[in-house]
Amino acid sequence: MKLEKTDGALLLVIGVWTIAIWTNFGRNLVKTAKDPEQSRPKPYYIAHAVLVVVDVLLGGLLVKLGVQRLLTRG
């Protein structure tokens, strides 16, 4: 499958959006974990922390692929 430059731009936008959303969610998760009024089980925080890490890495991969496509000729 060959990607066009517009595909690269779309990958870049989606990657940046994914990173922004999931880092914000991660910050909110940390705030919730520090709040003494919140009573959630530890596996809740572990599972969501794993989701944040995986999705930020995937967003970074999308950004990398988008930038590579935008910088290639042809």
N, C-alpha and C positions, 0 to 999 in steps of 0.2 A: 504494500500500500504506500503510495507516494503522497506526502503531505504538501499542501500549497502554503504560501505565506500567510494567507488568511487563516488557515488552520493553526499555524504557529501563533498568530495573534490571539486566537480563541483559547489555545492551550495556556498561553501566558496569563490572560485575564482570569481564566478559571483557577489556575494555580495560585495567583495572588489572592483571589477571593477566598479560596479554601484555606490558605494560611491565615488570612485575617480573621475569618470566622472561628476557626478552631483555636487560635491563640487567645482570642477573646473568651471563648468557652473555657479554656484552661485557666485563665485568670479568675473567672467567676467560680470555677470549681475550687480553686485554692481559697478564695474568700469564703465559700460555703463550708469548706473543711475547717476553717479557723473559727467559724461562728459557733459559740457554745449552745445556741438555741437549736441548731440543726442536729438532728439525730438520725444519721444515715449509717448503714453498716459499712464497714471497711471495704468489702468487695465492690460496692458501688463506686467508690473513689478509684479503686485499682482499675476496674473495667473502663471507666471513663478516661482515666489518665492514659491507658493503653490506646484508646480510640484517638485521643488528642495527638499522641506521638505519631501513630501510624498515619493519620490524615495530614498532619503537617509535613511528614516525609513525602507522602504522595503529592501534596501540593508543591513541594520543592522540586520533585521530579517533573511535574507538569511545567513548572516555570523553566526548568533547564531545557526540556524538550522544545518549548515554545521559543525560547531565545535562540537555541541552536537553529531552528527552522527559519527564524526571521533573519539570521545572520548568514545563511547559506545562499549561494547564488543559484539562479535557475528556477 
